[in-house]
Amino acid sequence: MTIYLRCVLSKLLHVSKLSIWE
């Protein structure tokens, strides 16, 4: 479960980073 949450968090972070760059 923790690994899954980590994956989701990482994805969200990546998306937010892309949003900031846009």
N, C-alpha and C positions, 0 to 999 in steps of 0.2 A: 504494500500500500504506500509506504513512504517513497519507494522508487517511482511509483506512478505519479505521486504528487510532485516529486522533484522534476519529473519529465514535463508535467503540465506547467509548472512554475517557469522552467527554462524556456518553454515555448512562448509563454506569455511575455517573458522578458524580451525574448528575441523580437516578437511582434511589436512590442512597445518601442523597442530600439528603432525598428524600421519606421514606425510611425513618427518618431522624433526626427529621423533623417528626412522624411518626406517633406 
